[in-house]
Amino acid sequence: MADLFTNIELSKKDGTIVNGGEALAGKIVALYFSAHWCPPCRQFTPVLKDFYKELEGEDFEIVFVSFDRSEPDLKAYLSECHGDWLHIPFGSDHIQELASKFDVNGIPELVVIKPNGDIITDDGSDDVLEKPPKQVLAEWKSA
């Protein structure tokens, strides 16, 4: 997984920039494809935020891959209801590359990936909605 993000700069909500490869090394990563303009996304994002908060300190990270139409929309979405996870900066070519690589056809979509880059599930949102966070993470780790 870290190899996929080796040369990609990722941001936190506060503007801190990190090297994706270093930040994601050894972690289960959930790529969250979503956008501010999408009502189902806006419903799911607060649920994902609570899920993420319960897994604080675990070898798990979310990377938000925004389909927002403008940088102000992205920033508004981040400040309104996102967790303190990483995101790809607005306008990055990596957004479309990841959407193509993981065959994202609709949003919200949560693609969960092992540290070695293998896909665990491309429907992680169902797991997040249906089971307790620690159980979900244990299942993802053992997949």
C-alpha positions as CSV (number, residue, x, y, z in Angstrom):
1,M,0.0,0.0,0.0
2,A,2.7,2.4,0.9
3,D,4.3,1.8,-2.5
4,L,1.1,3.2,-4.2
5,F,1.6,6.4,-2.2
6,T,5.4,6.7,-2.3
7,N,5.5,10.0,-4.1
8,I,2.1,11.4,-3.2
9,E,1.8,14.2,-0.7
10,L,-1.2,13.8,1.6
11,S,-2.7,16.5,3.8
12,K,-4.4,16.6,7.1
13,K,-7.4,18.9,7.8
14,D,-5.0,21.4,9.5
15,G,-2.9,21.7,6.4
16,T,0.0,19.5,7.6
17,I,1.5,17.7,4.6
18,V,3.0,14.2,4.9
19,N,4.6,11.7,2.6
20,G,2.0,9.1,1.8
21,G,4.4,6.2,1.6
22,E,5.8,6.9,5.1
23,A,2.4,7.7,6.7
24,L,0.8,4.6,5.4
25,A,3.6,2.0,5.8
26,G,2.4,-1.2,7.5
27,K,-1.2,0.0,7.8
28,I,-4.6,-1.2,6.6
29,V,-5.8,1.7,4.4
30,A,-9.3,2.7,3.5
31,L,-9.6,4.9,0.5
32,Y,-12.7,7.0,0.9
33,F,-14.1,8.2,-2.4
34,S,-16.7,10.9,-1.6
35,A,-17.8,14.5,-2.3
36,H,-19.5,17.4,-0.5
37,W,-22.2,17.6,-3.1
38,C,-23.3,13.9,-2.6
39,P,-26.1,13.5,-0.1
40,P,-25.3,9.8,0.6
41,C,-21.7,10.7,1.2
42,R,-22.7,13.4,3.7
43,Q,-24.8,10.9,5.6
44,F,-22.0,8.3,5.7
45,T,-19.1,10.6,6.5
46,P,-20.0,11.3,10.2
47,V,-20.4,7.6,10.7
48,L,-17.0,7.0,9.2
49,K,-15.6,9.7,11.5
50,D,-16.9,7.9,14.6
51,F,-15.5,4.6,13.3
52,Y,-12.1,6.2,12.7
53,K,-12.0,7.8,16.1
54,E,-12.7,4.5,17.8
55,L,-9.7,3.0,16.0
56,E,-7.3,5.7,17.0
57,G,-3.8,4.3,17.7
58,E,-4.4,1.2,15.5
59,D,-2.5,0.3,12.3
60,F,-5.3,1.8,10.2
61,E,-5.6,5.0,8.2
62,I,-8.3,6.6,5.9
63,V,-7.3,8.5,2.8
64,F,-10.0,10.8,1.5
65,V,-10.1,10.9,-2.3
66,S,-12.3,13.9,-3.1
67,F,-14.6,14.1,-6.1
68,D,-15.4,17.7,-5.0
69,R,-15.8,20.3,-7.8
70,S,-13.8,23.0,-6.1
71,E,-11.2,23.5,-3.4
72,P,-13.6,25.6,-1.3
73,D,-16.1,22.7,-1.5
74,L,-13.4,20.2,-0.4
75,K,-12.4,22.5,2.5
76,A,-16.0,23.0,3.6
77,Y,-16.6,19.2,3.6
78,L,-13.4,18.6,5.6
79,S,-14.4,21.1,8.2
80,E,-18.0,20.2,8.5
81,C,-17.9,16.5,9.2
82,H,-14.6,14.7,8.4
83,G,-12.4,12.9,10.8
84,D,-8.7,13.8,11.2
85,W,-7.6,11.5,8.4
86,L,-5.5,12.1,5.4
87,H,-6.7,13.4,2.0
88,I,-5.3,13.9,-1.4
89,P,-5.1,17.7,-2.2
90,F,-7.6,19.1,-4.6
91,G,-6.8,18.9,-8.2
92,S,-4.2,16.1,-7.9
93,D,-3.8,13.8,-10.8
94,H,-3.7,11.0,-8.3
95,I,-7.4,11.3,-7.7
96,Q,-8.4,10.0,-11.1
97,E,-5.5,7.5,-11.1
98,L,-6.9,5.9,-7.9
99,A,-10.5,6.1,-9.1
100,S,-9.5,4.2,-12.3
101,K,-7.2,1.7,-10.5
102,F,-9.9,0.7,-8.1
103,D,-12.8,0.9,-10.6
104,V,-14.8,3.5,-8.7
105,N,-18.1,4.0,-10.4
106,G,-20.1,5.7,-7.7
107,I,-19.8,7.4,-4.4
108,P,-19.5,7.0,-1.5
109,E,-17.1,4.1,-1.9
110,L,-14.7,2.8,0.7
111,V,-12.0,0.5,-0.7
112,V,-10.0,-1.2,2.0
113,I,-6.4,-2.4,1.2
114,K,-3.8,-4.5,3.0
115,P,-0.4,-3.1,3.6
116,N,0.9,-5.1,0.6
117,G,-1.6,-3.5,-1.7
118,D,-4.1,-6.3,-2.0
119,I,-7.8,-5.3,-1.9
120,I,-9.7,-6.6,1.2
121,T,-13.0,-5.2,0.0
122,D,-14.4,-2.5,-2.2
123,D,-17.5,-2.3,-0.1
124,G,-16.0,-1.3,3.2
125,S,-18.9,1.0,4.0
126,D,-21.2,-1.9,4.6
127,D,-18.8,-3.3,7.2
128,V,-18.5,0.2,8.9
129,L,-22.3,0.5,9.0
130,E,-23.0,-3.1,10.3
131,K,-20.4,-4.0,12.8
132,P,-18.3,-2.5,15.7
133,P,-15.1,-0.9,14.6
134,K,-12.6,-3.2,16.4
135,Q,-14.4,-6.3,15.0
136,V,-14.3,-4.8,11.5
137,L,-10.6,-4.0,11.7
138,A,-9.8,-7.5,13.1
139,E,-11.7,-9.0,10.1
140,W,-9.9,-6.8,7.7
141,K,-6.5,-7.7,9.2
142,S,-7.3,-11.4,8.9
143,A,-8.7,-11.2,5.4
